[in-house]
Amino acid sequence: MFDQPIIERKSSSPLATSLLVLSAVCLLTAIVLVGAKIKDQTVVGAEKPTDSAQTWYNKGPKKAIKNLEEIVGE
């Protein structure tokens, strides 16, 4: 038991620890911002995400295609 070598722990680098904490904070901030953006894009009154997506689809591409057809003259 006493003949085993002593293993010492290396001290950690303060720069590495600071960068690790900073990256964790940035990741959490990004998650919150993406969640807020998703919440902002959800249509009011939609019960399911598919309802919201269908509403956005009905507003978006059809209107853009109609505008393009008017410009082209078809």
All heavy atoms as a GROMACS GRO file, in nm:
protein
  557
    1MET      N    1   0.081  -0.118   0.000
    1MET     CA    2   0.000   0.000   0.000
    1MET      C    3   0.086   0.126   0.000
    1MET      O    4   0.055   0.221  -0.069
    1MET     CB    5  -0.092  -0.002   0.122
    1MET     CG    6  -0.183   0.116   0.128
    1MET     SD    7  -0.309   0.080   0.248
    1MET     CE    8  -0.335   0.239   0.312
    2PHE      N    9   0.196   0.125   0.075
    2PHE     CA   10   0.280   0.243   0.082
    2PHE      C   11   0.385   0.247  -0.028
    2PHE      O   12   0.452   0.348  -0.044
    2PHE     CB   13   0.349   0.250   0.219
    2PHE     CG   14   0.250   0.275   0.330
    2PHE    CD1   15   0.218   0.174   0.419
    2PHE    CD2   16   0.190   0.398   0.345
    2PHE    CE1   17   0.128   0.196   0.520
    2PHE    CE2   18   0.099   0.421   0.446
    2PHE     CZ   19   0.068   0.319   0.534
    3ASP      N   20   0.396   0.143  -0.107
    3ASP     CA   21   0.497   0.141  -0.212
    3ASP      C   22   0.443   0.193  -0.346
    3ASP      O   23   0.515   0.193  -0.445
    3ASP     CB   24   0.553   0.000  -0.230
    3ASP     CG   25   0.445  -0.101  -0.262
    3ASP    OD1   26   0.326  -0.068  -0.250
    3ASP    OD2   27   0.481  -0.215  -0.298
    4GLN      N   28   0.320   0.241  -0.351
    4GLN     CA   29   0.264   0.295  -0.474
    4GLN      C   30   0.315   0.437  -0.497
    4GLN      O   31   0.335   0.513  -0.401
    4GLN     CB   32   0.111   0.297  -0.467
    4GLN     CG   33   0.050   0.158  -0.459
    4GLN     CD   34  -0.101   0.164  -0.448
    4GLN    OE1   35  -0.158   0.271  -0.431
    4GLN    NE2   36  -0.166   0.048  -0.454
    5PRO      N   37   0.336   0.473  -0.623
    5PRO     CA   38   0.385   0.609  -0.650
    5PRO      C   39   0.276   0.712  -0.621
    5PRO      O   40   0.156   0.686  -0.635
    5PRO     CB   41   0.419   0.606  -0.798
    5PRO     CG   42   0.338   0.496  -0.855
    5PRO     CD   43   0.323   0.395  -0.745
    6ILE      N   44   0.319   0.830  -0.584
    6ILE     CA   45   0.226   0.938  -0.556
    6ILE      C   46   0.193   1.008  -0.687
    6ILE      O   47   0.282   1.048  -0.762
    6ILE     CB   48   0.287   1.039  -0.456
    6ILE    CG1   49   0.314   0.969  -0.322
    6ILE    CG2   50   0.196   1.159  -0.439
    6ILE    CD1   51   0.388   1.055  -0.224
    7ILE      N   52   0.066   1.020  -0.715
    7ILE     CA   53   0.022   1.085  -0.838
    7ILE      C   54  -0.028   1.224  -0.800
    7ILE      O   55  -0.118   1.240  -0.719
    7ILE     CB   56  -0.090   1.005  -0.906
    7ILE    CG1   57  -0.040   0.866  -0.942
    7ILE    CG2   58  -0.142   1.078  -1.028
    7ILE    CD1   59  -0.146   0.776  -0.997
    8GLU      N   60   0.036   1.323  -0.859
    8GLU     CA   61  -0.003   1.461  -0.831
    8GLU      C   62  -0.087   1.514  -0.946
    8GLU      O   63  -0.063   1.483  -1.062
    8GLU     CB   64   0.120   1.548  -0.814
    8GLU     CG   65   0.199   1.511  -0.690
    8GLU     CD   66   0.318   1.605  -0.670
    8GLU    OE1   67   0.316   1.715  -0.729
    8GLU    OE2   68   0.408   1.568  -0.596
    9ARG      N   69  -0.183   1.592  -0.911
    9ARG     CA   70  -0.270   1.652  -1.012
    9ARG      C   71  -0.207   1.781  -1.063
    9ARG      O   72  -0.161   1.864  -0.985
    9ARG     CB   73  -0.406   1.682  -0.950
    9ARG     CG   74  -0.512   1.718  -1.050
    9ARG     CD   75  -0.640   1.744  -0.981
    9ARG     NE   76  -0.639   1.886  -0.940
    9ARG     CZ   77  -0.746   1.959  -0.924
    9ARG    NH1   78  -0.863   1.905  -0.936
    9ARG    NH2   79  -0.736   2.086  -0.891
   10LYS      N   80  -0.209   1.799  -1.195
   10LYS     CA   81  -0.155   1.921  -1.252
   10LYS      C   82  -0.252   2.035  -1.226
   10LYS      O   83  -0.373   2.016  -1.223
   10LYS     CB   84  -0.137   1.907  -1.404
   10LYS     CG   85  -0.028   1.816  -1.446
   10LYS     CD   86  -0.017   1.819  -1.598
   10LYS     CE   87   0.094   1.730  -1.646
   10LYS     NZ   88   0.105   1.733  -1.794
   11SER      N   89  -0.197   2.152  -1.210
   11SER     CA   90  -0.284   2.268  -1.192
   11SER      C   91  -0.341   2.306  -1.328
   11SER      O   92  -0.274   2.295  -1.431
   11SER     CB   93  -0.205   2.385  -1.133
   11SER     OG   94  -0.101   2.421  -1.220
   12SER      N   95  -0.465   2.348  -1.329
   12SER     CA   96  -0.530   2.383  -1.456
   12SER      C   97  -0.491   2.525  -1.497
   12SER      O   98  -0.458   2.609  -1.414
   12SER     CB   99  -0.681   2.370  -1.444
   12SER     OG  100  -0.728   2.459  -1.346
   13SER      N  101  -0.498   2.548  -1.624
   13SER     CA  102  -0.462   2.679  -1.677
   13SER      C  103  -0.579   2.775  -1.657
   13SER      O  104  -0.693   2.742  -1.690
   13SER     CB  105  -0.432   2.665  -1.826
   13SER     OG  106  -0.424   2.792  -1.886
   14PRO      N  107  -0.555   2.894  -1.604
   14PRO     CA  108  -0.664   2.990  -1.586
   14PRO      C  109  -0.724   3.035  -1.720
   14PRO      O  110  -0.844   3.061  -1.729
   14PRO     CB  111  -0.601   3.108  -1.515
   14PRO     CG  112  -0.463   3.070  -1.481
   14PRO     CD  113  -0.431   2.942  -1.548
   15LEU      N  114  -0.641   3.041  -1.824
   15LEU     CA  115  -0.692   3.079  -1.955
   15LEU      C  116  -0.788   2.974  -2.010
   15LEU      O  117  -0.895   3.006  -2.062
   15LEU     CB  118  -0.576   3.099  -2.053
   15LEU     CG  119  -0.614   3.131  -2.197
   15LEU    CD1  120  -0.689   3.264  -2.204
   15LEU    CD2  121  -0.493   3.134  -2.285
   16ALA      N  122  -0.752   2.848  -1.996
   16ALA     CA  123  -0.839   2.741  -2.044
   16ALA      C  124  -0.971   2.739  -1.968
   16ALA      O  125  -1.078   2.721  -2.028
   16ALA     CB  126  -0.768   2.607  -2.030
   17THR      N  127  -0.965   2.760  -1.838
   17THR     CA  128  -1.088   2.762  -1.758
   17THR      C  129  -1.176   2.880  -1.798
   17THR      O  130  -1.298   2.867  -1.811
   17THR     CB  131  -1.052   2.771  -1.608
   17THR    OG1  132  -0.965   2.663  -1.576
   17THR    CG2  133  -1.177   2.763  -1.522
   18SER      N  134  -1.116   2.995  -1.820
   18SER     CA  135  -1.191   3.114  -1.859
   18SER      C  136  -1.257   3.093  -1.995
   18SER      O  137  -1.374   3.129  -2.016
   18SER     CB  138  -1.100   3.236  -1.867
   18SER     OG  139  -1.042   3.261  -1.742
   19LEU      N  140  -1.184   3.035  -2.089
   19LEU     CA  141  -1.240   3.010  -2.221
   19LEU      C  142  -1.354   2.907  -2.216
   19LEU      O  143  -1.452   2.918  -2.290
   19LEU     CB  144  -1.132   2.965  -2.318
   19LEU     CG  145  -1.030   3.072  -2.358
   19LEU    CD1  146  -0.921   3.010  -2.443
   19LEU    CD2  147  -1.097   3.186  -2.429
   20LEU      N  148  -1.340   2.809  -2.130
   20LEU     CA  149  -1.446   2.709  -2.114
   20LEU      C  150  -1.573   2.772  -2.059
   20LEU      O  151  -1.683   2.746  -2.108
   20LEU     CB  152  -1.397   2.596  -2.023
   20LEU     CG  153  -1.495   2.483  -1.999
   20LEU    CD1  154  -1.523   2.410  -2.130
   20LEU    CD2  155  -1.440   2.387  -1.896
   21VAL      N  156  -1.559   2.857  -1.959
   21VAL     CA  157  -1.676   2.925  -1.901
   21VAL      C  158  -1.737   3.020  -2.004
   21VAL      O  159  -1.860   3.025  -2.019
   21VAL     CB  160  -1.635   3.001  -1.773
   21VAL    CG1  161  -1.747   3.092  -1.726
   21VAL    CG2  162  -1.597   2.902  -1.664
   22LEU      N  163  -1.653   3.092  -2.077
   22LEU     CA  164  -1.703   3.184  -2.178
   22LEU      C  165  -1.779   3.110  -2.288
   22LEU      O  166  -1.886   3.154  -2.332
   22LEU     CB  167  -1.587   3.263  -2.239
   22LEU     CG  168  -1.624   3.365  -2.345
   22LEU    CD1  169  -1.708   3.477  -2.285
   22LEU    CD2  170  -1.498   3.420  -2.409
   23SER      N  171  -1.727   2.997  -2.332
   23SER     CA  172  -1.797   2.920  -2.436
   23SER      C  173  -1.929   2.865  -2.384
   23SER      O  174  -2.028   2.860  -2.458
   23SER     CB  175  -1.708   2.808  -2.488
   23SER     OG  176  -1.683   2.713  -2.387
   24ALA      N  177  -1.935   2.825  -2.258
   24ALA     CA  178  -2.060   2.776  -2.202
   24ALA      C  179  -2.165   2.888  -2.195
   24ALA      O  180  -2.282   2.867  -2.227
   24ALA     CB  181  -2.036   2.718  -2.062
   25VAL      N  182  -2.122   3.007  -2.157
   25VAL     CA  183  -2.214   3.121  -2.150
   25VAL      C  184  -2.263   3.157  -2.290
   25VAL      O  185  -2.383   3.184  -2.310
   25VAL     CB  186  -2.145   3.242  -2.082
   25VAL    CG1  187  -2.227   3.369  -2.099
   25VAL    CG2  188  -2.122   3.213  -1.935
   26CYS      N  189  -2.174   3.157  -2.389
   26CYS     CA  190  -2.214   3.187  -2.526
   26CYS      C  191  -2.310   3.083  -2.580
   26CYS      O  192  -2.406   3.117  -2.651
   26CYS     CB  193  -2.091   3.196  -2.616
   26CYS     SG  194  -1.991   3.342  -2.585
   27LEU      N  195  -2.289   2.958  -2.549
   27LEU     CA  196  -2.379   2.852  -2.594
   27LEU      C  197  -2.518   2.868  -2.532
   27LEU      O  198  -2.620   2.855  -2.602
   27LEU     CB  199  -2.320   2.716  -2.558
   27LEU     CG  200  -2.398   2.594  -2.605
   27LEU    CD1  201  -2.406   2.591  -2.757
   27LEU    CD2  202  -2.333   2.467  -2.555
   28LEU      N  203  -2.524   2.897  -2.405
   28LEU     CA  204  -2.654   2.919  -2.341
   28LEU      C  205  -2.726   3.040  -2.399
   28LEU      O  206  -2.848   3.038  -2.420
   28LEU     CB  207  -2.636   2.935  -2.190
   28LEU     CG  208  -2.600   2.807  -2.114
   28LEU    CD1  209  -2.569   2.839  -1.969
   28LEU    CD2  210  -2.712   2.707  -2.122
   29THR      N  211  -2.650   3.146  -2.426
   29THR     CA  212  -2.709   3.266  -2.487
   29THR      C  213  -2.765   3.234  -2.625
   29THR      O  214  -2.875   3.279  -2.661
   29THR     CB  215  -2.605   3.378  -2.496
   29THR    OG1  216  -2.552   3.403  -2.366
   29THR    CG2  217  -2.665   3.505  -2.552
   30ALA      N  218  -2.691   3.157  -2.703
   30ALA     CA  219  -2.738   3.120  -2.837
   30ALA      C  220  -2.865   3.037  -2.829
   30ALA      O  221  -2.957   3.055  -2.909
   30ALA     CB  222  -2.628   3.043  -2.910
   31ILE      N  223  -2.872   2.947  -2.733
   31ILE     CA  224  -2.993   2.864  -2.716
   31ILE      C  225  -3.113   2.951  -2.682
   31ILE      O  226  -3.223   2.933  -2.737
   31ILE     CB  227  -2.969   2.756  -2.608
   31ILE    CG1  228  -2.870   2.652  -2.659
   31ILE    CG2  229  -3.100   2.692  -2.566
   31ILE    CD1  230  -2.823   2.555  -2.553
   32VAL      N  231  -3.094   3.048  -2.594
   32VAL     CA  232  -3.203   3.137  -2.556
   32VAL      C  233  -3.248   3.222  -2.675
   32VAL      O  234  -3.368   3.240  -2.699
   32VAL     CB  235  -3.161   3.226  -2.437
   32VAL    CG1  236  -3.260   3.339  -2.414
   32VAL    CG2  237  -3.145   3.142  -2.311
   33LEU      N  238  -3.152   3.273  -2.752
   33LEU     CA  239  -3.187   3.356  -2.867
   33LEU      C  240  -3.262   3.276  -2.975
   33LEU      O  241  -3.357   3.326  -3.035
   33LEU     CB  242  -3.061   3.420  -2.927
   33LEU     CG  243  -2.997   3.529  -2.841
   33LEU    CD1  244  -2.868   3.576  -2.905
   33LEU    CD2  245  -3.093   3.644  -2.820
   34VAL      N  246  -3.221   3.153  -2.999
   34VAL     CA  247  -3.290   3.069  -3.097
   34VAL      C  248  -3.431   3.037  -3.048
   34VAL      O  249  -3.527   3.040  -3.126
   34VAL     CB  250  -3.209   2.940  -3.126
   34VAL    CG1  251  -3.292   2.840  -3.203
   34VAL    CG2  252  -3.084   2.974  -3.203
   35GLY      N  253  -3.446   3.008  -2.920
   35GLY     CA  254  -3.579   2.983  -2.865
   35GLY      C  255  -3.669   3.104  -2.878
   35GLY      O  256  -3.788   3.091  -2.912
   36ALA      N  257  -3.614   3.223  -2.853
   36ALA     CA  258  -3.693   3.346  -2.867
   36ALA      C  259  -3.732   3.369  -3.012
   36ALA      O  260  -3.844   3.414  -3.041
   36ALA     CB  261  -3.614   3.464  -2.813
   37LYS      N  262  -3.643   3.339  -3.105
   37LYS     CA  263  -3.673   3.357  -3.247
   37LYS      C  264  -3.782   3.259  -3.291
   37LYS      O  265  -3.872   3.295  -3.367
   37LYS     CB  266  -3.546   3.336  -3.330
   37LYS     CG  267  -3.562   3.368  -3.474
   37LYS     CD  268  -3.586   3.516  -3.494
   37LYS     CE  269  -3.587   3.549  -3.641
   37LYS     NZ  270  -3.625   3.687  -3.665
   38ILE      N  271  -3.776   3.137  -3.242
   38ILE     CA  272  -3.880   3.038  -3.275
   38ILE      C  273  -4.014   3.083  -3.218
   38ILE      O  274  -4.117   3.075  -3.285
   38ILE     CB  275  -3.841   2.898  -3.222
   38ILE    CG1  276  -3.724   2.843  -3.303
   38ILE    CG2  277  -3.959   2.803  -3.227
   38ILE    CD1  278  -3.665   2.716  -3.248
   39LYS      N  279  -4.012   3.133  -3.096
   39LYS     CA  280  -4.136   3.182  -3.034
   39LYS      C  281  -4.191   3.301  -3.113
   39LYS      O  282  -4.312   3.314  -3.130
   39LYS     CB  283  -4.106   3.223  -2.890
   39LYS     CG  284  -4.221   3.276  -2.814
   39LYS     CD  285  -4.311   3.168  -2.767
   39LYS     CE  286  -4.416   3.227  -2.673
   39LYS     NZ  287  -4.526   3.140  -2.656
   40ASP      N  288  -4.102   3.386  -3.162
   40ASP     CA  289  -4.144   3.503  -3.239
   40ASP      C  290  -4.205   3.463  -3.373
   40ASP      O  291  -4.296   3.529  -3.423
   40ASP     CB  292  -4.023   3.594  -3.262
   40ASP     CG  293  -4.059   3.722  -3.332
   40ASP    OD1  294  -4.162   3.783  -3.294
   40ASP    OD2  295  -3.986   3.763  -3.424
   41GLN      N  296  -4.158   3.355  -3.433
   41GLN     CA  297  -4.207   3.312  -3.564
   41GLN      C  298  -4.336   3.231  -3.556
   41GLN      O  299  -4.398   3.205  -3.658
   41GLN     CB  300  -4.100   3.227  -3.635
   41GLN     CG  301  -3.976   3.302  -3.672
   41GLN     CD  302  -4.001   3.407  -3.780
   41GLN    OE1  303  -4.082   3.388  -3.866
   41GLN    NE2  304  -3.931   3.518  -3.769
   42THR      N  305  -4.375   3.189  -3.436
   42THR     CA  306  -4.496   3.109  -3.421
   42THR      C  307  -4.620   3.197  -3.440
   42THR      O  308  -4.630   3.306  -3.386
   42THR     CB  309  -4.501   3.045  -3.281
   42THR    OG1  310  -4.382   2.969  -3.262
   42THR    CG2  311  -4.621   2.955  -3.264
   43VAL      N  312  -4.713   3.150  -3.518
   43VAL     CA  313  -4.834   3.225  -3.547
   43VAL      C  314  -4.924   3.222  -3.424
   43VAL      O  315  -4.940   3.118  -3.360
   43VAL     CB  316  -4.907   3.163  -3.669
   43VAL    CG1  317  -5.039   3.230  -3.694
   43VAL    CG2  318  -4.818   3.171  -3.791
   44VAL      N  319  -4.984   3.336  -3.395
   44VAL     CA  320  -5.073   3.347  -3.280
   44VAL      C  321  -5.197   3.261  -3.304
   44VAL      O  322  -5.259   3.268  -3.409
   44VAL     CB  323  -5.113   3.494  -3.255
   44VAL    CG1  324  -5.212   3.504  -3.140
   44VAL    CG2  325  -4.991   3.579  -3.228
   45GLY      N  326  -5.231   3.178  -3.207
   45GLY     CA  327  -5.349   3.094  -3.216
   45GLY      C  328  -5.324   2.956  -3.272
   45GLY      O  329  -5.416   2.875  -3.275
   46ALA      N  330  -5.201   2.928  -3.316
   46ALA     CA  331  -5.171   2.795  -3.368
   46ALA      C  332  -5.151   2.698  -3.252
   46ALA      O  333  -5.078   2.728  -3.159
   46ALA     CB  334  -5.047   2.799  -3.455
   47GLU      N  335  -5.219   2.584  -3.259
   47GLU     CA  336  -5.208   2.487  -3.151
   47GLU      C  337  -5.087   2.397  -3.168
   47GLU      O  338  -5.025   2.356  -3.071
   47GLU     CB  339  -5.335   2.402  -3.145
   47GLU     CG  340  -5.458   2.482  -3.106
   47GLU     CD  341  -5.581   2.394  -3.100
   47GLU    OE1  342  -5.569   2.270  -3.105
   47GLU    OE2  343  -5.692   2.450  -3.090
   48LYS      N  344  -5.052   2.366  -3.293
   48LYS     CA  345  -4.939   2.277  -3.321
   48LYS      C  346  -4.840   2.348  -3.412
   48LYS      O  347  -4.877   2.440  -3.485
   48LYS     CB  348  -4.988   2.150  -3.390
   48LYS     CG  349  -5.080   2.064  -3.306
   48LYS     CD  350  -5.113   1.936  -3.376
   48LYS     CE  351  -5.244   1.956  -3.452
   48LYS     NZ  352  -5.287   1.836  -3.523
   49PRO      N  353  -4.715   2.306  -3.408
   49PRO     CA  354  -4.616   2.367  -3.498
   49PRO      C  355  -4.651   2.350  -3.645
   49PRO      O  356  -4.621   2.435  -3.727
   49PRO     CB  357  -4.486   2.294  -3.464
   49PRO     CG  358  -4.505   2.242  -3.327
   49PRO     CD  359  -4.652   2.215  -3.312
   50THR      N  360  -4.720   2.240  -3.678
   50THR     CA  361  -4.757   2.220  -3.818
   50THR      C  362  -4.861   2.321  -3.863
   50THR      O  363  -4.861   2.363  -3.979
   50THR     CB  364  -4.810   2.077  -3.840
   50THR    OG1  365  -4.914   2.050  -3.745
   50THR    CG2  366  -4.700   1.975  -3.823
   51ASP      N  367  -4.951   2.362  -3.772
   51ASP     CA  368  -5.049   2.466  -3.806
   51ASP      C  369  -4.979   2.598  -3.834
   51ASP      O  370  -5.012   2.669  -3.929
   51ASP     CB  371  -5.150   2.485  -3.692
   51ASP     CG  372  -5.232   2.361  -3.665
   51ASP    OD1  373  -5.243   2.277  -3.756
   51ASP    OD2  374  -5.285   2.350  -3.553
   52SER      N  375  -4.882   2.630  -3.751
   52SER     CA  376  -4.806   2.753  -3.769
   52SER      C  377  -4.728   2.750  -3.900
   52SER      O  378  -4.725   2.848  -3.975
   52SER     CB  379  -4.710   2.772  -3.652
   52SER     OG  380  -4.637   2.890  -3.666
   53ALA      N  381  -4.667   2.637  -3.931
   53ALA     CA  382  -4.591   2.624  -4.054
   53ALA      C  383  -4.682   2.636  -4.176
   53ALA      O  384  -4.645   2.699  -4.276
   53ALA     CB  385  -4.516   2.490  -4.057
   54GLN      N  386  -4.801   2.578  -4.170
   54GLN     CA  387  -4.895   2.587  -4.281
   54GLN      C  388  -4.939   2.731  -4.303
   54GLN      O  389  -4.950   2.777  -4.417
   54GLN     CB  390  -5.016   2.497  -4.256
   54GLN     CG  391  -5.112   2.488  -4.372
   54GLN     CD  392  -5.048   2.424  -4.494
   54GLN    OE1  393  -4.970   2.330  -4.482
   54GLN    NE2  394  -5.079   2.476  -4.610
   55THR      N  395  -4.962   2.803  -4.196
   55THR     CA  396  -5.001   2.944  -4.207
   55THR      C  397  -4.891   3.026  -4.272
   55THR      O  398  -4.916   3.107  -4.360
   55THR     CB  399  -5.036   3.001  -4.069
   55THR    OG1  400  -5.139   2.921  -4.010
   55THR    CG2  401  -5.084   3.144  -4.079
   56TRP      N  402  -4.767   3.004  -4.229
   56TRP     CA  403  -4.653   3.077  -4.288
   56TRP      C  404  -4.637   3.040  -4.435
   56TRP      O  405  -4.606   3.125  -4.518
   56TRP     CB  406  -4.524   3.046  -4.213
   56TRP     CG  407  -4.508   3.130  -4.091
   56TRP    CD1  408  -4.528   3.092  -3.963
   56TRP    CD2  409  -4.469   3.268  -4.084
   56TRP    NE1  410  -4.505   3.197  -3.878
   56TRP    CE2  411  -4.469   3.305  -3.949
   56TRP    CE3  412  -4.437   3.362  -4.180
   56TRP    CZ2  413  -4.435   3.433  -3.908
   56TRP    CZ3  414  -4.403   3.490  -4.139
   56TRP    CH2  415  -4.403   3.524  -4.004
   57TYR      N  416  -4.658   2.915  -4.468
   57TYR     CA  417  -4.645   2.871  -4.607
   57TYR      C  418  -4.752   2.937  -4.694
   57TYR      O  419  -4.725   2.980  -4.806
   57TYR     CB  420  -4.654   2.719  -4.618
   57TYR     CG  421  -4.644   2.670  -4.761
   57TYR    CD1  422  -4.522   2.669  -4.827
   57TYR    CD2  423  -4.757   2.628  -4.829
   57TYR    CE1  424  -4.513   2.626  -4.958
   57TYR    CE2  425  -4.749   2.586  -4.960
   57TYR     CZ  426  -4.626   2.584  -5.024
   57TYR     OH  427  -4.616   2.544  -5.154
   58ASN      N  428  -4.874   2.944  -4.642
   58ASN     CA  429  -4.982   3.006  -4.719
   58ASN      C  430  -4.957   3.154  -4.742
   58ASN      O  431  -4.994   3.208  -4.845
   58ASN     CB  432  -5.117   2.986  -4.647
   58ASN     CG  433  -5.162   2.842  -4.652
   58ASN    OD1  434  -5.120   2.766  -4.737
   58ASN    ND2  435  -5.248   2.805  -4.559
   59LYS      N  436  -4.894   3.221  -4.646
   59LYS     CA  437  -4.864   3.363  -4.661
   59LYS      C  438  -4.744   3.386  -4.751
   59LYS      O  439  -4.742   3.482  -4.828
   59LYS     CB  440  -4.833   3.425  -4.525
   59LYS     CG  441  -4.950   3.444  -4.436
   59LYS     CD  442  -4.905   3.510  -4.308
   59LYS     CE  443  -5.017   3.531  -4.210
   59LYS     NZ  444  -4.969   3.591  -4.085
   60GLY      N  445  -4.644   3.302  -4.740
   60GLY     CA  446  -4.515   3.330  -4.802
   60GLY      C  447  -4.501   3.298  -4.948
   60GLY      O  448  -4.510   3.386  -5.033
   61PRO      N  449  -4.477   3.172  -4.984
   61PRO     CA  450  -4.444   3.138  -5.122
   61PRO      C  451  -4.553   3.173  -5.223
   61PRO      O  452  -4.522   3.218  -5.333
   61PRO     CB  453  -4.420   2.987  -5.118
   61PRO     CG  454  -4.387   2.958  -4.977
   61PRO     CD  455  -4.463   3.058  -4.896
   62LYS      N  456  -4.677   3.155  -5.187
   62LYS     CA  457  -4.785   3.183  -5.282
   62LYS      C  458  -4.786   3.332  -5.318
   62LYS      O  459  -4.804   3.369  -5.433
   62LYS     CB  460  -4.919   3.140  -5.225
   62LYS     CG  461  -4.934   2.989  -5.217
   62LYS     CD  462  -5.070   2.951  -5.166
   62LYS     CE  463  -5.082   2.799  -5.157
   62LYS     NZ  464  -5.212   2.757  -5.106
   63LYS      N  465  -4.767   3.417  -5.218
   63LYS     CA  466  -4.766   3.560  -5.242
   63LYS      C  467  -4.646   3.599  -5.327
   63LYS      O  468  -4.658   3.680  -5.420
   63LYS     CB  469  -4.764   3.634  -5.108
   63LYS     CG  470  -4.773   3.783  -5.120
   63LYS     CD  471  -4.776   3.849  -4.983
   63LYS     CE  472  -4.782   3.999  -4.995
   63LYS     NZ  473  -4.780   4.063  -4.864
   64ALA      N  474  -4.530   3.541  -5.299
   64ALA     CA  475  -4.409   3.572  -5.376
   64ALA      C  476  -4.423   3.523  -5.520
   64ALA      O  477  -4.384   3.594  -5.614
   64ALA     CB  478  -4.287   3.508  -5.309
   65ILE      N  479  -4.480   3.406  -5.538
   65ILE     CA  480  -4.500   3.353  -5.674
   65ILE      C  481  -4.598   3.440  -5.750
   65ILE      O  482  -4.578   3.471  -5.868
   65ILE     CB  483  -4.548   3.207  -5.668
   65ILE    CG1  484  -4.434   3.117  -5.619
   65ILE    CG2  485  -4.598   3.159  -5.804
   65ILE    CD1  486  -4.475   2.975  -5.588
   66LYS      N  487  -4.702   3.487  -5.684
   66LYS     CA  488  -4.801   3.574  -5.749
   66LYS      C  489  -4.735   3.706  -5.790
   66LYS      O  490  -4.757   3.753  -5.902
   66LYS     CB  491  -4.916   3.602  -5.651
   66LYS     CG  492  -5.026   3.684  -5.709
   66LYS     CD  493  -5.138   3.702  -5.608
   66LYS     CE  494  -5.243   3.795  -5.661
   66LYS     NZ  495  -5.349   3.821  -5.561
   67ASN      N  496  -4.651   3.762  -5.705
   67ASN     CA  497  -4.581   3.886  -5.739
   67ASN      C  498  -4.487   3.865  -5.857
   67ASN      O  499  -4.478   3.951  -5.945
   67ASN     CB  500  -4.503   3.939  -5.619
   67ASN     CG  501  -4.594   3.993  -5.511
   67ASN    OD1  502  -4.710   4.027  -5.536
   67ASN    ND2  503  -4.542   4.004  -5.389
   68LEU      N  504  -4.418   3.753  -5.860
   68LEU     CA  505  -4.326   3.724  -5.971
   68LEU      C  506  -4.403   3.706  -6.103
   68LEU      O  507  -4.359   3.753  -6.208
   68LEU     CB  508  -4.243   3.600  -5.941
   68LEU     CG  509  -4.134   3.616  -5.836
   68LEU    CD1  510  -4.071   3.482  -5.803
   68LEU    CD2  511  -4.029   3.713  -5.883
   69GLU      N  512  -4.517   3.641  -6.096
   69GLU     CA  513  -4.597   3.621  -6.217
   69GLU      C  514  -4.650   3.755  -6.269
   69GLU      O  515  -4.660   3.775  -6.391
   69GLU     CB  516  -4.712   3.525  -6.189
   69GLU     CG  517  -4.666   3.382  -6.176
   69GLU     CD  518  -4.778   3.286  -6.139
   69GLU    OE1  519  -4.888   3.332  -6.102
   69GLU    OE2  520  -4.753   3.164  -6.146
   70GLU      N  521  -4.682   3.848  -6.179
   70GLU     CA  522  -4.728   3.979  -6.223
   70GLU      C  523  -4.614   4.056  -6.289
   70GLU      O  524  -4.637   4.126  -6.389
   70GLU     CB  525  -4.782   4.058  -6.103
   70GLU     CG  526  -4.914   4.010  -6.051
   70GLU     CD  527  -4.958   4.083  -5.925
   70GLU    OE1  528  -4.886   4.175  -5.880
   70GLU    OE2  529  -5.064   4.048  -5.872
   71ILE      N  530  -4.494   4.041  -6.235
   71ILE     CA  531  -4.378   4.111  -6.293
   71ILE      C  532  -4.345   4.054  -6.431
   71ILE      O  533  -4.322   4.128  -6.526
   71ILE     CB  534  -4.256   4.100  -6.198
   71ILE    CG1  535  -4.281   4.181  -6.072
   71ILE    CG2  536  -4.128   4.148  -6.267
   71ILE    CD1  537  -4.179   4.160  -5.963
   72VAL      N  538  -4.345   3.923  -6.441
   72VAL     CA  539  -4.311   3.858  -6.568
   72VAL      C  540  -4.423   3.878  -6.670
   72VAL      O  541  -4.397   3.891  -6.789
   72VAL     CB  542  -4.280   3.707  -6.544
   72VAL    CG1  543  -4.259   3.635  -6.675
   72VAL    CG2  544  -4.159   3.693  -6.454
   73GLY      N  545  -4.548   3.880  -6.622
   73GLY     CA  546  -4.659   3.904  -6.713
   73GLY      C  547  -4.726   3.779  -6.764
   73GLY      O  548  -4.787   3.780  -6.870
   74GLU      N  549  -4.717   3.673  -6.692
   74GLU     CA  550  -4.782   3.548  -6.735
   74GLU      C  551  -4.926   3.544  -6.689
   74GLU      O  552  -4.966   3.585  -6.589
   74GLU     CB  553  -4.706   3.427  -6.680
   74GLU     CG  554  -4.572   3.412  -6.744
   74GLU     CD  555  -4.499   3.287  -6.696
   74GLU    OE1  556  -4.557   3.211  -6.617
   74GLU    OE2  557  -4.387   3.269  -6.737
   0.00000   0.00000   0.00000
